[in-house]
Amino acid sequence: MNNALFPAAEYWWFYVGFVGVVVLLLGIDLGLFQRKAHAPSVKEAALWSLLWVSLSLIFNYFLFHFSFSEFAHSQRLQAMPNFNADASAKQVALEFLTGYIVEQSLSIDNLFVFVIIFNYFAIPTKLQHRILFFGILGAFLFRGLFIGVGSLLVQFQAVVVIFGAFLVLTGAKIFFSSEDKLIQPEKNHVIRWLKKFLPVSADITKGKFFIRQQGTLHATPLFLALVMIEVSDIIFAVDSVPAIFAITREPLVVFTSNICAILGLRSMYFLLVHVVEKFYLLKYGLGIVLVFVGLKMSVLHYVYPGHFPIALSLGIIVAVVGGSVIFSLLFPKR
């Protein structure tokens, strides 16, 4: 990727610093504010959601100024014909914001699956935060791997078209799918395999993933729920990572926007868990978004003069997702 704005070989330190800050924030969250297992109130969840969103927007503001400074002093980029540091920095900031909104919207759809998983394993509300915390740590690893592979694949135009077609089909499939049918823990091959080699205890009173009973290590339903959370995240990553690559080809923007969106998923879950079923039209909005970004990735870039405007993409995505939420509230499900 010779024309990459942020070549990994030059900006590896940015990735390391970003991951370090994220780990620090999560450590403060778990070690200081979430030491005792409890069921977060709506007010607490709302405040944490606001905090994570605010931190993401602050990072986007920093990313804009950082990008402008780097682009303005880069001889490699300045040598490119018609390159404009200010316009490119604004483009990066818009791409981050659009990617963040897409990933945040798709993450809301994950909440339906989380509810099914926690209900199936009968996980008390006060212990769900712990599972989601470690689930997010696993999500960081898998998303990083997916994005790394994706950044290599999108260099081939044929793969880009395939990704776009896949997103269109996935978006269309959402209109006819049911989360209950997609996620069935009792039929999951990973869970079945674990139960063959690892004894499972029904005891969750201690809030641990593993306990010893009669000298033998047993997994608890908390661990099985965590495994299902990770499996479901991998399934959703197959959709969300190509969706963000349809918005930007810069791995640094894809990675940071993806991680920032995931950071607020726990608090958003506790904020929306009681009302998420009211947004029954949201999944159709997300289906439309996936179809749109798939077409943008595989078709619209070719029929539109130059690249499809990122500002227009942002407006369409916000209008579709916001409209599906508003219409869900205006026309409640019977």
N, C-alpha and C positions, 0 to 999 in steps of 0.2 A: 504494500500500500504506500507507494511513493508519494502520493498526493494526500496522505492522511495528515490531518491538522495536528494530531497528537500521537506520533509514532510511539509504540510501546517501548522500544529500545531507548528512547529519549525521556519518556515520562513515566518510567517504572516507579520512580520515587513518589510520584503523585498517587499512584495506586496504593503503594505501601502506606503513605501518610493517610489517605482516605480510609483504608481498612483499619488502621490503627485508631483513628478517631472514632469510627463506628464501634469497634470493640470496647474502647474506653467508655463510650456512652452507654452501651449495653451493660458493661460491668457496673457502672454507677447505678443504672436502673435496677438491676437484680440485687446488687450488694447493699444498696442504701435504701431504695424506695420500695423494693418488693421482697424484702427479707422474710416477711411473714406471709404465709399463704392466706389470701382473702379474696372475696368476690368484689371486684371493683364496682363502685356505684356508677350511675350514668354520668354524674358530675365529674367524678375522677377520670373516667374514660374520655369524656369530652375534653377535659383539660390536657390530658396526655396526647390526644389526637391533635389538638391545636398546637401543642408544643412540637410534635414531630413534623407537622405541615410547615410550621414557621421555620424550623431548622432547615427544611428542604428548600424553602424559598430564599432563605439567607444564603445557603450554599449556592443556589442558582445565581444570586446577585454577585457573590464572590467569583463564581465561574466565569461570568461575563467579563469582569474587570481583569481577572487572571488571563483569560483568552486574549483580550485586547492587548494587554501588555506583551504577552508572548508573541502574538502575531505581528505586532508593530516592530519587534526587534529580531524577527526571524528572517535571515537573509534568504533561506530556502523558499519561504512563502512569498516574500516580497519580490522574488525573481519571477514568480508566476504572473502571466499576463492578466491584467484586469483584477488583480487581487486587492481587496479592500479590507484592512484589519478591523475597522469598526463594524462594517456590514457582516463580516464573518463571525465576529464575536457575538453580535446580536442573533445571528443564525444559530450559533451553538446554544445560546440561552433559550431561544424558542424551541429548539429541538429537545433540550433537557426538559422544559416545562411540558411539552406535548407528550414526550415519553413517560414522564412522571404521571400525568393524568391518565394515559392509557393503562399503565401498569396498576395504578391505584384503582381504576375502574374494574379491571379484570380481577384484581385482588378481592374486591367486594363480592364478586361471584364466588370466590373461594369460601366465603363465610357460610354459604348454604351447605357446603360439604363439611366444614368444621362442625356445624351443628349436628349433622347426621353422625359423624364419627364420635363426638363426645356423648351423644345420646345412646349410641349403640354400646359403648363401653361403660356407660353409667359413670362418667367422670364428674365429680362435684365441681361446681362453678369455681370454688376457691382454689382448685388445683389446676384448672385449665390454663391459667396464665403461665405456670411453670412449663407445661407441655409446649405452649406456643413459643415461649422464649427459646427453648432448645430446638424447636422446629425451625425457627428463623435462622439460627446458627447453621443448621444443615442446609437451609435454602440458600444462604450466602455461598456455600461451597458449590452446590449444584448449579446455581445461576452463573457463578464465575466460570465453571467448566463449559456450560452451554454457550455462554457469550464468547469464550475463547475459541471454541470450535466454530461458532457462527461467524465470527469475524474473519476466519480463514475461508469459509465456504462462500460468503457473499462476494468474494473477489471473482467468482465465476458467474457469469451472467445467466447461464442455464439454471444454476442453483437458485438465483434470485427469483427467476420466473417460477420455479417449482415451489419455493417458499410462499410466493404470492398466491399461487393456485391452492396451496394447502390451507392458507388462511381463509380464502374464499369458501372452500368446502367446509372448514371448521365452523365458520360463522353461520353458514346455511344449516349445518347440522344442529346448532344450538336451538334453532326454532322447533326441533322435533325431539330433543333429548330431555332426559329427566335426571337430576342429580342423584335421586334414589337408586336409579338403575346403573349409573356410572360408578358409584362408590358403594360396594357391598363388602364390608370387612370379612364376613363369614366365608366369602368365596375368593378372597384375595390370596393369590399364590404365595406371596411373601409371608403373610400371617400363617398360612398352613405350614410352610417350610419351617418357620420359627418354632411353632408348636411341636414339631417332630423332634427337634434337637434341644429345646429349652423348656423345662417345666414352667407352667404358668400358674400363678397364685391369684386368687380373687381378692386378696387383702390389699386395700389401698389406704388403710387408715394412717399409715406413716408417711404417705405422700412421696414414696420413693419409686424409682423405676425398677429396682431389683431388691429383693429381700432374701434372707436365708431362713429356710424352714427345715428343721431336723438335719442341719449341716449341708443342705443342698441349696444352690442358688436358684431362685425362681424369678421369672419376669412377672411384673404386675400389669394390670390393664393400662396403667399410665404409659408403660413402655410400648405396648401394642398400639395404643392411640397415637403415640409419637411416631411410630413406624408408618402408620396410615397417613398421618399429616405429611410426612416426608414423601411418601408415594404419591399423594394427591398433588403436592407441590411440583414434583417432577412432571406429572401429567399436564399441569397448567403451564409449566415453563415451556413445554413444547409449543404452546400457542403464543405465550406472551413474549418470549425472546425474539422469534421471527417478526412479531408485530412491531416491536420497537426498532428492529433493523429496517423495517419498511419506512420508518420515520427518519432515521439517521444511520449512516454507515460508520460513524465514529465509535469504536469500542469503549472509549473513555466515557462518552456521553451515555451510551447504552448501559454500561455497568453502574455508573453513579446514579442515574435516574431510577434504575431497577432497584438498587439497594435502598435508596431513600424511600421509595414507595413501600417496600417490604417492612421497613423499620416501624411504620405506623400501623401495621396490620393488626397487631395484638390489641392495642387500645381501640382501634376501629371495630374490632370484633365485639368487644364488650359494650361499645357504644350502640352498635346496630343489631346485636344478636336478638333483641326482643322485638325489633320492628322490621327486620330484614325481609320477612315474608310479605310485608305490605308492598315492597318494591317488586311486585311480581312481573312488571314489564321490563325490569332492568336487564334480564338475560336477553331479551329481544333487542334491546339497545346495544348490548355488548356484541350480539351477533352481527348487527348492522355495522358496528365499528370494525370488527374483524374482516368483514367483507370489503369495507371501504379501504382499509390499510392493505389488504391483499391485492385489490385492484390498483391501488396507488403504487405498490411495489412491482407489479408485473405488467400493468397496462398504462396507467395514467402518466407515468414518467415519459412514455414514448409518444403519446398523442398530444400532450401539453407542451407548448414551447419551453424548452429548458426543463428544470425540475419543478414538480408540483409545489406551489408555494406552501411553506410550512405554516405560515399564519392562517391560511385558508384551511389547512388540515386541522389545526388546533380549534378553529371556530366550528368546524363540522363535528369534530369529536365531542366537544363540550356541549353543543346543541343536541346531539343525539342522546348522550348519556343523561344530561340534565333533563331533557324532554321526557325520557322514559321514567325518570324518578317523579317528575311533576305529574305526568298523566297517571302514574300509579296511585298518587295521592288524590288526584281529582276524581278518578274513577276507581274506587276501591274494589278489590276482588270480592265477589259474593261468596 
